[in-house]
């Protein structure tokens, strides 16, 4: 199993455990591939749920640029909702899981097709 496959399995386990969902493995794989080499970097592969600057970056770089959503309070509400469901006690959340959940929340899975 490749390093990427191992990471995707770890992400899938998080989705099952933290969100109580069966992950769409095809979408999860595409999200992980879309993150490129960042998934292998311990810092870049994580999202700090308590860092407002980090959450703003998720909003601008992922929701607005990648998914093409217009800026609105709903974007940050969605990010906070995902962070809350992931678990406040989980200090660093996997970026691929957060992006996967946000893409599903906004119905933007087709971005990855």
Secondary structure as UniProt FT lines:
FT   HELIX           3..19
FT   HELIX           25..34
FT   HELIX           36..40
FT   TURN            42..45
FT   STRAND          46..48
FT   TURN            49..50
FT   HELIX           52..57
FT   HELIX           58..66
FT   HELIX           73..86
FT   TURN            88..89
FT   STRAND          92..94
FT   HELIX           95..105
FT   TURN            106..107
FT   HELIX           109..112
//
